[in-house]
Amino acid sequence: MKFLVKDMSCQHCVRRISDALGRLDGAKVITIDLEHKLLEVSGHASADAVIDVIKNAGYTAETK
Ligand SMILES: [Cu+2]
């Protein structure tokens, strides 16, 4: 699954988002492309669950 996280702007954001997703069952971060604000996640977690976790971490994600 790929997501666009428009407000991910620095390594601090990357860290926060990957930490938050690390606590979501069934989600594994494959890549975080800070330059293009893209996030790739694998696993059985739903896109909605991933978006929720990112939202709770203080960011806005949409499927890409
Ligand atoms: Cu940041």
N, CA, C, O and the ligand as a Tripos MOL2 file, in Angstrom:
@<TRIPOS>MOLECULE
protein
  257   255    65     0     0
PROTEIN
NO_CHARGES

@<TRIPOS>ATOM
      1 N           0.8500   -1.1810    0.0000 N.3       1 MET1
      2 CA          0.0000    0.0000    0.0000 C.3       1 MET1
      3 C           0.8890    1.2360    0.0000 C.2       1 MET1
      4 O           1.9160    1.2870    0.6780 O.2       1 MET1
      5 N           0.4720    2.2220   -0.7720 N.am      2 LYS2
      6 CA          1.2370    3.4660   -0.8070 C.3       2 LYS2
      7 C           0.3760    4.6240   -0.3220 C.2       2 LYS2
      8 O          -0.8210    4.7050   -0.6000 O.2       2 LYS2
      9 N           1.0230    5.5010    0.4010 N.am      3 PHE3
     10 CA          0.3230    6.6520    0.9710 C.3       3 PHE3
     11 C           1.1080    7.9200    0.6960 C.2       3 PHE3
     12 O           2.3360    7.9220    0.6180 O.2       3 PHE3
     13 N           0.3570    8.9920    0.5540 N.am      4 LEU4
     14 CA          0.9560   10.3110    0.4660 C.3       4 LEU4
     15 C           0.7420   10.9900    1.8190 C.2       4 LEU4
     16 O          -0.3850   11.1010    2.3010 O.2       4 LEU4
     17 N           1.8470   11.4420    2.4210 N.am      5 VAL5
     18 CA          1.7660   12.1360    3.7120 C.3       5 VAL5
     19 C           2.3170   13.5440    3.4760 C.2       5 VAL5
     20 O           3.5110   13.8060    3.6220 O.2       5 VAL5
     21 N           1.4060   14.4260    3.1100 N.am      6 LYS6
     22 CA          1.7950   15.7660    2.6550 C.3       6 LYS6
     23 C           2.5690   16.5650    3.6950 C.2       6 LYS6
     24 O           3.4710   17.3330    3.3590 O.2       6 LYS6
     25 N           2.2050   16.3740    4.9690 N.am      7 ASP7
     26 CA          2.8400   17.1830    6.0080 C.3       7 ASP7
     27 C           4.0540   16.5080    6.6510 C.2       7 ASP7
     28 O           4.5060   16.9290    7.7160 O.2       7 ASP7
     29 N           4.5720   15.4830    6.0200 N.am      8 MET8
     30 CA          5.8210   14.8560    6.4740 C.3       8 MET8
     31 C           6.9810   15.6640    5.8800 C.2       8 MET8
     32 O           7.2400   15.6000    4.6780 O.2       8 MET8
     33 N           7.6670   16.4150    6.7280 N.am      9 SER9
     34 CA          8.6160   17.3790    6.1680 C.3       9 SER9
     35 C          10.0700   17.2000    6.5890 C.2       9 SER9
     36 O          10.9510   17.8320    6.0060 O.2       9 SER9
     37 N          10.3460   16.3670    7.5740 N.am     10 CYS10
     38 CA         11.7320   16.2060    7.9940 C.3      10 CYS10
     39 C          11.9340   14.8310    8.6360 C.2      10 CYS10
     40 O          10.9950   14.0430    8.7450 O.2      10 CYS10
     41 N          13.1610   14.5590    9.0560 N.am     11 GLN11
     42 CA         13.4740   13.2480    9.6400 C.3      11 GLN11
     43 C          12.7120   13.0070   10.9430 C.2      11 GLN11
     44 O          12.4310   11.8670   11.3130 O.2      11 GLN11
     45 N          12.3890   14.0890   11.6200 N.am     12 HIS12
     46 CA         11.5960   13.9650   12.8450 C.3      12 HIS12
     47 C          10.2260   13.3680   12.5270 C.2      12 HIS12
     48 O           9.7550   12.4750   13.2320 O.2      12 HIS12
     49 N           9.5950   13.8550   11.4760 N.am     13 CYS13
     50 CA          8.3010   13.3280   11.0470 C.3      13 CYS13
     51 C           8.4380   11.8610   10.6520 C.2      13 CYS13
     52 O           7.6240   11.0220   11.0350 O.2      13 CYS13
     53 N           9.4710   11.5720    9.8890 N.am     14 VAL14
     54 CA          9.7070   10.1980    9.4300 C.3      14 VAL14
     55 C           9.8040    9.2640   10.6360 C.2      14 VAL14
     56 O           9.2220    8.1800   10.6430 O.2      14 VAL14
     57 N          10.5460    9.7020   11.6530 N.am     15 ARG15
     58 CA         10.7340    8.9110   12.8610 C.3      15 ARG15
     59 C           9.4140    8.6980   13.5980 C.2      15 ARG15
     60 O           9.0950    7.5870   14.0200 O.2      15 ARG15
     61 N           8.6640    9.7690   13.7420 N.am     16 ARG16
     62 CA          7.3830    9.6680   14.4520 C.3      16 ARG16
     63 C           6.4310    8.7270   13.7420 C.2      16 ARG16
     64 O           5.7710    7.9010   14.3730 O.2      16 ARG16
     65 N           6.3640    8.8560   12.4340 N.am     17 ILE17
     66 CA          5.4380    8.0350   11.6620 C.3      17 ILE17
     67 C           5.8800    6.5740   11.6740 C.2      17 ILE17
     68 O           5.0510    5.6770   11.8290 O.2      17 ILE17
     69 N           7.1710    6.3320   11.5140 N.am     18 SER18
     70 CA          7.5990    4.9270   11.5050 C.3      18 SER18
     71 C           7.4640    4.2930   12.8890 C.2      18 SER18
     72 O           7.1550    3.1060   12.9960 O.2      18 SER18
     73 N           7.6900    5.0700   13.9470 N.am     19 ASP19
     74 CA          7.4820    4.5370   15.3030 C.3      19 ASP19
     75 C           6.0140    4.1760   15.5220 C.2      19 ASP19
     76 O           5.6970    3.1110   16.0530 O.2      19 ASP19
     77 N           5.1240    5.0790   15.1050 N.am     20 ALA20
     78 CA          3.6890    4.8480   15.2930 C.3      20 ALA20
     79 C           3.2410    3.6100   14.5220 C.2      20 ALA20
     80 O           2.4870    2.7870   15.0420 O.2      20 ALA20
     81 N           3.7060    3.4810   13.2810 N.am     21 LEU21
     82 CA          3.3150    2.3300   12.4670 C.3      21 LEU21
     83 C           3.9280    1.0420   12.9980 C.2      21 LEU21
     84 O           3.3750   -0.0420   12.8070 O.2      21 LEU21
     85 N           5.0580    1.1620   13.6580 N.am     22 GLY22
     86 CA          5.6950   -0.0100   14.2560 C.3      22 GLY22
     87 C           4.8370   -0.6370   15.3390 C.2      22 GLY22
     88 O           4.9950   -1.8150   15.6590 O.2      22 GLY22
     89 N           3.9280    0.1500   15.9040 N.am     23 ARG23
     90 CA          3.0450   -0.3620   16.9540 C.3      23 ARG23
     91 C           1.7150   -0.8610   16.3900 C.2      23 ARG23
     92 O           0.8720   -1.3530   17.1400 O.2      23 ARG23
     93 N           1.5230   -0.7390   15.0870 N.am     24 LEU24
     94 CA          0.2800   -1.2170   14.4710 C.3      24 LEU24
     95 C           0.4730   -2.6660   14.0230 C.2      24 LEU24
     96 O           1.3620   -2.9810   13.2320 O.2      24 LEU24
     97 N          -0.3850   -3.5280   14.5510 N.am     25 ASP25
     98 CA         -0.3120   -4.9450   14.2100 C.3      25 ASP25
     99 C          -0.5770   -5.1320   12.7100 C.2      25 ASP25
    100 O          -1.5350   -4.5800   12.1690 O.2      25 ASP25
    101 N           0.2640   -5.8980   12.0600 N.am     26 GLY26
    102 CA          0.0300   -6.2140   10.6610 C.3      26 GLY26
    103 C           0.4910   -5.1600    9.6740 C.2      26 GLY26
    104 O           0.1260   -5.1980    8.4990 O.2      26 GLY26
    105 N           1.2910   -4.2200   10.1500 N.am     27 ALA27
    106 CA          1.8130   -3.1970    9.2390 C.3      27 ALA27
    107 C           3.3310   -3.1640    9.3290 C.2      27 ALA27
    108 O           3.9060   -3.1360   10.4170 O.2      27 ALA27
    109 N           3.9650   -3.1690    8.1680 N.am     28 LYS28
    110 CA          5.4170   -3.0880    8.1320 C.3      28 LYS28
    111 C           5.7960   -1.9970    7.1430 C.2      28 LYS28
    112 O           5.3830   -2.0170    5.9830 O.2      28 LYS28
    113 N           6.5840   -1.0510    7.6180 N.am     29 VAL29
    114 CA          6.9980    0.0460    6.7430 C.3      29 VAL29
    115 C           8.0670   -0.4770    5.7870 C.2      29 VAL29
    116 O           9.0870   -1.0130    6.2210 O.2      29 VAL29
    117 N           7.8330   -0.3230    4.5060 N.am     30 ILE30
    118 CA          8.7950   -0.7650    3.4960 C.3      30 ILE30
    119 C           9.7320    0.3840    3.1320 C.2      30 ILE30
    120 O          10.9540    0.2520    3.2050 O.2      30 ILE30
    121 N           9.1510    1.4910    2.7470 N.am     31 THR31
    122 CA          9.9820    2.6560    2.4480 C.3      31 THR31
    123 C           9.2810    3.9380    2.8930 C.2      31 THR31
    124 O           8.0540    4.0340    2.8810 O.2      31 THR31
    125 N          10.0790    4.9000    3.2770 N.am     32 ILE32
    126 CA          9.5740    6.2500    3.5030 C.3      32 ILE32
    127 C          10.4360    7.1660    2.6480 C.2      32 ILE32
    128 O          11.6400    7.3080    2.8600 O.2      32 ILE32
    129 N           9.7750    7.7800    1.6760 N.am     33 ASP33
    130 CA         10.4550    8.6770    0.7460 C.3      33 ASP33
    131 C          10.1070   10.1050    1.1470 C.2      33 ASP33
    132 O           9.0700   10.6460    0.7650 O.2      33 ASP33
    133 N          10.9990   10.6930    1.9220 N.am     34 LEU34
    134 CA         10.7410   12.0370    2.4600 C.3      34 LEU34
    135 C          10.6360   13.0770    1.3490 C.2      34 LEU34
    136 O           9.7960   13.9760    1.4040 O.2      34 LEU34
    137 N          11.4800   12.9500    0.3630 N.am     35 GLU35
    138 CA         11.4990   13.9340   -0.7180 C.3      35 GLU35
    139 C          10.1430   14.0380   -1.4240 C.2      35 GLU35
    140 O           9.6640   15.1270   -1.7390 O.2      35 GLU35
    141 N           9.5410   12.8660   -1.6600 N.am     36 HIS36
    142 CA          8.2530   12.8570   -2.3590 C.3      36 HIS36
    143 C           7.0740   12.6710   -1.4080 C.2      36 HIS36
    144 O           5.9240   12.5960   -1.8400 O.2      36 HIS36
    145 N           7.3690   12.5960   -0.1080 N.am     37 LYS37
    146 CA          6.3470   12.4450    0.9330 C.3      37 LYS37
    147 C           5.5230   11.1750    0.7460 C.2      37 LYS37
    148 O           4.3160   11.1520    0.9900 O.2      37 LYS37
    149 N           6.1990   10.1340    0.3100 N.am     38 LEU38
    150 CA          5.5280    8.8700    0.0510 C.3      38 LEU38
    151 C           5.9330    7.8270    1.0840 C.2      38 LEU38
    152 O           7.0680    7.7890    1.5580 O.2      38 LEU38
    153 N           4.9690    6.9890    1.4110 N.am     39 LEU39
    154 CA          5.1600    5.9580    2.4070 C.3      39 LEU39
    155 C           4.6400    4.6510    1.8260 C.2      39 LEU39
    156 O           3.5390    4.6030    1.2780 O.2      39 LEU39
    157 N           5.4280    3.6000    1.9470 N.am     40 GLU40
    158 CA          4.9660    2.3030    1.4700 C.3      40 GLU40
    159 C           4.9230    1.3440    2.6480 C.2      40 GLU40
    160 O           5.8940    1.2020    3.3900 O.2      40 GLU40
    161 N           3.7910    0.6980    2.8040 N.am     41 VAL41
    162 CA          3.5570   -0.1990    3.9390 C.3      41 VAL41
    163 C           3.0690   -1.5380    3.4110 C.2      41 VAL41
    164 O           2.2470   -1.5850    2.4950 O.2      41 VAL41
    165 N           3.5730   -2.6320    3.9880 N.am     42 SER42
    166 CA          3.0620   -3.9430    3.6160 C.3      42 SER42
    167 C           2.3870   -4.5620    4.8270 C.2      42 SER42
    168 O           2.4740   -4.0270    5.9330 O.2      42 SER42
    169 N           1.7180   -5.6820    4.6240 N.am     43 GLY43
    170 CA          1.0710   -6.3860    5.7260 C.3      43 GLY43
    171 C          -0.4280   -6.4320    5.5650 C.2      43 GLY43
    172 O          -0.9860   -5.9180    4.5960 O.2      43 GLY43
    173 N          -1.0810   -7.0670    6.5500 N.am     44 HIS44
    174 CA         -2.5280   -7.2620    6.4280 C.3      44 HIS44
    175 C          -3.3530   -6.1270    7.0320 C.2      44 HIS44
    176 O          -4.5820   -6.1590    6.9730 O.2      44 HIS44
    177 N          -2.6940   -5.1280    7.6100 N.am     45 ALA45
    178 CA         -3.4340   -3.9890    8.1590 C.3      45 ALA45
    179 C          -4.1610   -3.2700    7.0150 C.2      45 ALA45
    180 O          -3.6590   -3.2060    5.8920 O.2      45 ALA45
    181 N          -5.3460   -2.7330    7.3160 N.am     46 SER46
    182 CA         -6.0980   -2.0370    6.2700 C.3      46 SER46
    183 C          -5.5350   -0.6360    6.0540 C.2      46 SER46
    184 O          -4.8650   -0.0760    6.9220 O.2      46 SER46
    185 N          -5.8190   -0.0920    4.8920 N.am     47 ALA47
    186 CA         -5.3760    1.2710    4.5840 C.3      47 ALA47
    187 C          -5.9630    2.2500    5.5960 C.2      47 ALA47
    188 O          -5.2890    3.1900    6.0170 O.2      47 ALA47
    189 N          -7.2120    2.0340    5.9820 N.am     48 ASP48
    190 CA         -7.8470    2.9190    6.9660 C.3      48 ASP48
    191 C          -7.1220    2.8800    8.3030 C.2      48 ASP48
    192 O          -6.9530    3.9110    8.9550 O.2      48 ASP48
    193 N          -6.6940    1.6870    8.7090 N.am     49 ALA49
    194 CA         -5.9730    1.5640    9.9830 C.3      49 ALA49
    195 C          -4.6500    2.3120    9.9190 C.2      49 ALA49
    196 O          -4.2630    2.9800   10.8780 O.2      49 ALA49
    197 N          -3.9630    2.2040    8.8030 N.am     50 VAL50
    198 CA         -2.6830    2.9070    8.6270 C.3      50 VAL50
    199 C          -2.9120    4.4220    8.6680 C.2      50 VAL50
    200 O          -2.1760    5.1550    9.3280 O.2      50 VAL50
    201 N          -3.9350    4.8690    7.9570 N.am     51 ILE51
    202 CA         -4.2500    6.3020    7.9220 C.3      51 ILE51
    203 C          -4.5910    6.8120    9.3210 C.2      51 ILE51
    204 O          -4.1830    7.9100    9.7010 O.2      51 ILE51
    205 N          -5.3350    6.0190   10.0820 N.am     52 ASP52
    206 CA         -5.6960    6.3880   11.4630 C.3      52 ASP52
    207 C          -4.4700    6.5580   12.3430 C.2      52 ASP52
    208 O          -4.3630    7.5250   13.0970 O.2      52 ASP52
    209 N          -3.5500    5.6130   12.2430 N.am     53 VAL53
    210 CA         -2.3330    5.6740   13.0590 C.3      53 VAL53
    211 C          -1.5300    6.9320   12.7150 C.2      53 VAL53
    212 O          -1.0130    7.6130   13.5990 O.2      53 VAL53
    213 N          -1.4380    7.2200   11.4400 N.am     54 ILE54
    214 CA         -0.6860    8.3980   11.0040 C.3      54 ILE54
    215 C          -1.3770    9.6720   11.4940 C.2      54 ILE54
    216 O          -0.7230   10.6290   11.9060 O.2      54 ILE54
    217 N          -2.7000    9.6650   11.4400 N.am     55 LYS55
    218 CA         -3.4800   10.8010   11.9180 C.3      55 LYS55
    219 C          -3.2590   11.0120   13.4170 C.2      55 LYS55
    220 O          -3.0850   12.1390   13.8800 O.2      55 LYS55
    221 N          -3.2700    9.9070   14.1630 N.am     56 ASN56
    222 CA         -3.0620   10.0110   15.6150 C.3      56 ASN56
    223 C          -1.6530   10.4930   15.9500 C.2      56 ASN56
    224 O          -1.4270   11.0610   17.0180 O.2      56 ASN56
    225 N          -0.7200   10.2700   15.0500 N.am     57 ALA57
    226 CA          0.6450   10.7570   15.2610 C.3      57 ALA57
    227 C           0.7610   12.2380   14.8810 C.2      57 ALA57
    228 O           1.8010   12.8620   15.0930 O.2      57 ALA57
    229 N          -0.3210   12.7940   14.3150 N.am     58 GLY58
    230 CA         -0.3500   14.2190   14.0220 C.3      58 GLY58
    231 C          -0.1540   14.5810   12.5540 C.2      58 GLY58
    232 O           0.1340   15.7300   12.2200 O.2      58 GLY58
    233 N          -0.3160   13.5790   11.6760 N.am     59 TYR59
    234 CA         -0.0900   13.8300   10.2430 C.3      59 TYR59
    235 C          -1.3050   13.4330    9.4180 C.2      59 TYR59
    236 O          -2.2240   12.7770    9.9090 O.2      59 TYR59
    237 N          -1.2910   13.8380    8.1710 N.am     60 THR60
    238 CA         -2.4060   13.5690    7.2750 C.3      60 THR60
    239 C          -1.9360   12.6410    6.1610 C.2      60 THR60
    240 O          -0.9900   12.9510    5.4370 O.2      60 THR60
    241 N          -2.6030   11.5050    6.0350 N.am     61 ALA61
    242 CA         -2.2180   10.5470    4.9940 C.3      61 ALA61
    243 C          -3.3960   10.2750    4.0790 C.2      61 ALA61
    244 O          -4.5520   10.2860    4.5020 O.2      61 ALA61
    245 N          -3.0800   10.0310    2.8210 N.am     62 GLU62
    246 CA         -4.1020    9.5790    1.8910 C.3      62 GLU62
    247 C          -3.5180    8.4590    1.0540 C.2      62 GLU62
    248 O          -2.3040    8.3880    0.8570 O.2      62 GLU62
    249 N          -4.3900    7.5760    0.5560 N.am     63 THR63
    250 CA         -3.8710    6.4860   -0.2550 C.3      63 THR63
    251 C          -3.3960    7.0600   -1.5860 C.2      63 THR63
    252 O          -3.9070    8.0700   -2.0700 O.2      63 THR63
    253 N          -2.4160    6.3930   -2.1520 N.am     64 LYS64
    254 CA         -1.7650    6.9070   -3.3580 C.3      64 LYS64
    255 C          -1.9060    5.8680   -4.4410 C.2      64 LYS64
    256 O          -1.4330    6.0740   -5.5590 O.2      64 LYS64
    257 CU          9.2860   16.9080   10.6230 Cu       65 CU65
@<TRIPOS>BOND
     1     1     2 1
     2     2     3 1
     3     3     4 2
     4     3     5 am
     5     5     6 1
     6     6     7 1
     7     7     8 2
     8     7     9 am
     9     9    10 1
    10    10    11 1
    11    11    12 2
    12    11    13 am
    13    13    14 1
    14    14    15 1
    15    15    16 2
    16    15    17 am
    17    17    18 1
    18    18    19 1
    19    19    20 2
    20    19    21 am
    21    21    22 1
    22    22    23 1
    23    23    24 2
    24    23    25 am
    25    25    26 1
    26    26    27 1
    27    27    28 2
    28    27    29 am
    29    29    30 1
    30    30    31 1
    31    31    32 2
    32    31    33 am
    33    33    34 1
    34    34    35 1
    35    35    36 2
    36    35    37 am
    37    37    38 1
    38    38    39 1
    39    39    40 2
    40    39    41 am
    41    41    42 1
    42    42    43 1
    43    43    44 2
    44    43    45 am
    45    45    46 1
    46    46    47 1
    47    47    48 2
    48    47    49 am
    49    49    50 1
    50    50    51 1
    51    51    52 2
    52    51    53 am
    53    53    54 1
    54    54    55 1
    55    55    56 2
    56    55    57 am
    57    57    58 1
    58    58    59 1
    59    59    60 2
    60    59    61 am
    61    61    62 1
    62    62    63 1
    63    63    64 2
    64    63    65 am
    65    65    66 1
    66    66    67 1
    67    67    68 2
    68    67    69 am
    69    69    70 1
    70    70    71 1
    71    71    72 2
    72    71    73 am
    73    73    74 1
    74    74    75 1
    75    75    76 2
    76    75    77 am
    77    77    78 1
    78    78    79 1
    79    79    80 2
    80    79    81 am
    81    81    82 1
    82    82    83 1
    83    83    84 2
    84    83    85 am
    85    85    86 1
    86    86    87 1
    87    87    88 2
    88    87    89 am
    89    89    90 1
    90    90    91 1
    91    91    92 2
    92    91    93 am
    93    93    94 1
    94    94    95 1
    95    95    96 2
    96    95    97 am
    97    97    98 1
    98    98    99 1
    99    99   100 2
   100    99   101 am
   101   101   102 1
   102   102   103 1
   103   103   104 2
   104   103   105 am
   105   105   106 1
   106   106   107 1
   107   107   108 2
   108   107   109 am
   109   109   110 1
   110   110   111 1
   111   111   112 2
   112   111   113 am
   113   113   114 1
   114   114   115 1
   115   115   116 2
   116   115   117 am
   117   117   118 1
   118   118   119 1
   119   119   120 2
   120   119   121 am
   121   121   122 1
   122   122   123 1
   123   123   124 2
   124   123   125 am
   125   125   126 1
   126   126   127 1
   127   127   128 2
   128   127   129 am
   129   129   130 1
   130   130   131 1
   131   131   132 2
   132   131   133 am
   133   133   134 1
   134   134   135 1
   135   135   136 2
   136   135   137 am
   137   137   138 1
   138   138   139 1
   139   139   140 2
   140   139   141 am
   141   141   142 1
   142   142   143 1
   143   143   144 2
   144   143   145 am
   145   145   146 1
   146   146   147 1
   147   147   148 2
   148   147   149 am
   149   149   150 1
   150   150   151 1
   151   151   152 2
   152   151   153 am
   153   153   154 1
   154   154   155 1
   155   155   156 2
   156   155   157 am
   157   157   158 1
   158   158   159 1
   159   159   160 2
   160   159   161 am
   161   161   162 1
   162   162   163 1
   163   163   164 2
   164   163   165 am
   165   165   166 1
   166   166   167 1
   167   167   168 2
   168   167   169 am
   169   169   170 1
   170   170   171 1
   171   171   172 2
   172   171   173 am
   173   173   174 1
   174   174   175 1
   175   175   176 2
   176   175   177 am
   177   177   178 1
   178   178   179 1
   179   179   180 2
   180   179   181 am
   181   181   182 1
   182   182   183 1
   183   183   184 2
   184   183   185 am
   185   185   186 1
   186   186   187 1
   187   187   188 2
   188   187   189 am
   189   189   190 1
   190   190   191 1
   191   191   192 2
   192   191   193 am
   193   193   194 1
   194   194   195 1
   195   195   196 2
   196   195   197 am
   197   197   198 1
   198   198   199 1
   199   199   200 2
   200   199   201 am
   201   201   202 1
   202   202   203 1
   203   203   204 2
   204   203   205 am
   205   205   206 1
   206   206   207 1
   207   207   208 2
   208   207   209 am
   209   209   210 1
   210   210   211 1
   211   211   212 2
   212   211   213 am
   213   213   214 1
   214   214   215 1
   215   215   216 2
   216   215   217 am
   217   217   218 1
   218   218   219 1
   219   219   220 2
   220   219   221 am
   221   221   222 1
   222   222   223 1
   223   223   224 2
   224   223   225 am
   225   225   226 1
   226   226   227 1
   227   227   228 2
   228   227   229 am
   229   229   230 1
   230   230   231 1
   231   231   232 2
   232   231   233 am
   233   233   234 1
   234   234   235 1
   235   235   236 2
   236   235   237 am
   237   237   238 1
   238   238   239 1
   239   239   240 2
   240   239   241 am
   241   241   242 1
   242   242   243 1
   243   243   244 2
   244   243   245 am
   245   245   246 1
   246   246   247 1
   247   247   248 2
   248   247   249 am
   249   249   250 1
   250   250   251 1
   251   251   252 2
   252   251   253 am
   253   253   254 1
   254   254   255 1
   255   255   256 2
@<TRIPOS>SUBSTRUCTURE
     1 MET1         2 RESIDUE 1 A MET
     2 LYS2         6 RESIDUE 1 A LYS
     3 PHE3        10 RESIDUE 1 A PHE
     4 LEU4        14 RESIDUE 1 A LEU
     5 VAL5        18 RESIDUE 1 A VAL
     6 LYS6        22 RESIDUE 1 A LYS
     7 ASP7        26 RESIDUE 1 A ASP
     8 MET8        30 RESIDUE 1 A MET
     9 SER9        34 RESIDUE 1 A SER
    10 CYS10       38 RESIDUE 1 A CYS
    11 GLN11       42 RESIDUE 1 A GLN
    12 HIS12       46 RESIDUE 1 A HIS
    13 CYS13       50 RESIDUE 1 A CYS
    14 VAL14       54 RESIDUE 1 A VAL
    15 ARG15       58 RESIDUE 1 A ARG
    16 ARG16       62 RESIDUE 1 A ARG
    17 ILE17       66 RESIDUE 1 A ILE
    18 SER18       70 RESIDUE 1 A SER
    19 ASP19       74 RESIDUE 1 A ASP
    20 ALA20       78 RESIDUE 1 A ALA
    21 LEU21       82 RESIDUE 1 A LEU
    22 GLY22       86 RESIDUE 1 A GLY
    23 ARG23       90 RESIDUE 1 A ARG
    24 LEU24       94 RESIDUE 1 A LEU
    25 ASP25       98 RESIDUE 1 A ASP
    26 GLY26      102 RESIDUE 1 A GLY
    27 ALA27      106 RESIDUE 1 A ALA
    28 LYS28      110 RESIDUE 1 A LYS
    29 VAL29      114 RESIDUE 1 A VAL
    30 ILE30      118 RESIDUE 1 A ILE
    31 THR31      122 RESIDUE 1 A THR
    32 ILE32      126 RESIDUE 1 A ILE
    33 ASP33      130 RESIDUE 1 A ASP
    34 LEU34      134 RESIDUE 1 A LEU
    35 GLU35      138 RESIDUE 1 A GLU
    36 HIS36      142 RESIDUE 1 A HIS
    37 LYS37      146 RESIDUE 1 A LYS
    38 LEU38      150 RESIDUE 1 A LEU
    39 LEU39      154 RESIDUE 1 A LEU
    40 GLU40      158 RESIDUE 1 A GLU
    41 VAL41      162 RESIDUE 1 A VAL
    42 SER42      166 RESIDUE 1 A SER
    43 GLY43      170 RESIDUE 1 A GLY
    44 HIS44      174 RESIDUE 1 A HIS
    45 ALA45      178 RESIDUE 1 A ALA
    46 SER46      182 RESIDUE 1 A SER
    47 ALA47      186 RESIDUE 1 A ALA
    48 ASP48      190 RESIDUE 1 A ASP
    49 ALA49      194 RESIDUE 1 A ALA
    50 VAL50      198 RESIDUE 1 A VAL
    51 ILE51      202 RESIDUE 1 A ILE
    52 ASP52      206 RESIDUE 1 A ASP
    53 VAL53      210 RESIDUE 1 A VAL
    54 ILE54      214 RESIDUE 1 A ILE
    55 LYS55      218 RESIDUE 1 A LYS
    56 ASN56      222 RESIDUE 1 A ASN
    57 ALA57      226 RESIDUE 1 A ALA
    58 GLY58      230 RESIDUE 1 A GLY
    59 TYR59      234 RESIDUE 1 A TYR
    60 THR60      238 RESIDUE 1 A THR
    61 ALA61      242 RESIDUE 1 A ALA
    62 GLU62      246 RESIDUE 1 A GLU
    63 THR63      250 RESIDUE 1 A THR
    64 LYS64      254 RESIDUE 1 A LYS
    65 CU65       257 GROUP 0 **** ****
